[in-house]
């Protein structure tokens, strides 16, 4: 993979891998067949920095291990996604926004028409191939988003959040937050989401008074 295709990001932006994914990583790195000069007994910091170096340098063996973690958590590195996959992901996110806001149906046929207009296949064979690929990607990504939302009903923390704000459509708002990729269904993200709600619902008058008080003090 060309370095130019890799999206700049921080380690702090890493996907929050599941315990199963980390177990996969642990099993691979502690296997006797995994040999690296930096894996030395009683010197764990060498191993940590060595692993990070190999990841950033796209070492083939390490890359396969990370891809195994991604497969367990059903994700893919942004740099490895095709143009059609990125188009599909963006289109479905926007379609969900229209669905939540206006009740419009998320239509696979409209999406396929969209991809044909964007990618402009040059032959009938290419058109058929694009149609097949578009259908498969649509179903895969749409089902992934749908399954993420379904897990909301099993979250005790989320149910508590809904109960605290009975006048707001928390369910719809948080479903869109998950689809947009800004929030996940964990305690920290739910807490952050509630802070955003509190700030949005707070009165501007109270904020202005506090600002005036701070200005007078200084």
N, C-alpha and C positions, 0 to 999 in steps of 0.2 A: 504494500500500500504506500503510495507516494506521501511524503510528509506534508505536501501542500494541501492534501485532502483532510488532514487531521485538524479538528476544531480545537482552538485554544481553550483550555479549561484548567481549573485548579483541582488538586486532590480533594479539596473540600466539596467539590461538586460531584464526587463519586456516587454512584448508585448505592443505596443502603441495602447491601446484600443480605439475604436471609441466612439463618443459621445453617441450613442445608448447603447453601452455596459456599459458606466459609469452611464447612466440614470437608467439602470437595477440595478446596484449596489446601487445607491442612493435610489431608490424606496424600495429595500429590507431592507436596513439598517435603513431607517426612518419609516418603517412599525411598527405599535404598537405591532405586534406579535413578533418582534425581540427584545429580552431582554437580556442584558448583564450588568454586574455590572459596567463595565467601561464606559458605555454610560450614562454620567452625563451632565446635562445642564450646559453651560458656561465652560466646561472643555474638549474642543475638542481634546487636545493632548492625553488625556487618551483614547479616542475612537480610535484615529489613531494607537497608540502603541498596544492597545488591539486587534484591527482587525489584525494587522500584526502578532501578537503573535498567534492568532487563525489560521491564514493561514499557518504559519510555523509548527504548531502542528497538522495540517490536521484535524481541527475541522469539523465534518460532515456537520453541517448547513452552515458554511462559504464555505466549499468546493463546495457544491451544488450551492451556489450563484455565485462563481467564474466560475464554469462549465457553468452556464447560460450565463455569459459574453463571455466565449469562444465560446459557440454555436452561439451567435449573430455575432461574428467576424470570425466564421468558422475556429477555431484553436483548437488544443488539447495540453495539457501538455505533454512534451516529456516523462515524467515518466509513463504516462498512455498508451503509445503506445505499441502495440504488436511487437514482433520481425518481423513478416511479414510486418507490416506497416512501420517499420524503413527500412527494406530491400527494400520495394517498393519505398519509398521516395528517398533513396540513388541511386537506379537503374535509376529512371526517371531523376534525376538531371544529372547523368553521360550520360544518353542517349541524353538529351538536349544539353550537351556539344558537343557530337559527331555530333548532328544535326546542331548546329551552325557552327562547325568547318569544317565538311566534307559533310554535307547535307544528312547524313544517316537517314533513316526513324525510327521513334520511334515506335517499333513493340510490340504490346501486346502479340502476340504469342511467341516472343523471350523471353519476360519477364517471361511468365508462364513456359517456358522450363527452364529458369534460376532458378526460385524458386524451381522447382522439383529437380534440381541437388543440390541445396544448402540444402534444408530441408529433402530430401530423404524420402518421405512417405513410410511407411512399408506395406501398403495394398492397394488394389484397391479402397476401400472406402475412405481411407485417401487421396489417390491421387485425387479422384474426389472432395473431400471437399477442398483440397488445390487449385485445379484449379478454383473452383467457387469463393473462397475467394480472390485469386490472381486477377481474372478478375474484381471483385467489387472494390478492393483497387486500382488497376491500373486506372480504369475509374475515380474514385473519385479524386485521387491525380493528375492525368494528367489533368483533367478538371479544378481543382483548379489552377494549374500552368498556364494553357492556359488563364483562365479568368483574372488572375493577369496581364498577358501581354497585354490583350486586352484593359485594362484601360489606357495603355500608350497613345493611340491615342486621348484620351480626355483630356490629361494634357497639359495645356498651357505652363507651365514651361519646360516640356520636349521638346515641339516643338521649344521653344526658344533655348534650348541647341543644338538640331539638326541643327538649322539654323546657329549657331555660328561655327560649325565644319563640313562644307559641304564635306570635303575630307575624313572624317572618318565615319565608319559605326557605328554611335552612337546607332541606333535602335537595332542592333544585340547585341552590347556590353551591353546595359542597360537591354535588355531582359534577357540576361544570368545573369547579376548582380541580377536581381529580382529572377530568378530561384534558384540561389545559396543561396539566403537568406541573402545576405550581404547588400542589399539596398531595400528600399521600394519606392513607387511612391509618395514621399512628397518633399516639397521644400528643407528641410535640406539635405536629402539624395542626391537629384539631385545636390545641391551645392557641397557636399563632393565629388561626382563622378567627377564633373568638375575640382575640385582641383587636383584630381589624374591624370586626363587627362593633365592638365597644367604642372604638374611635369614631367610626362612621355614624354611630347613633348618638354620640355625645353632642351637646348643644354648643353651637358656635359662640354663643354669648359667654359661656363659662370659659372657653379658651381665650377669648378676647380680654376678659377681665384678668385672667392670670398673666397674660402678656403685658397688660398695662401695669400690673403690680410689679412685675420683674423690671420693667423700664424705670419705674419710679424709684426702685431700690438702688439702681445704678445711676 
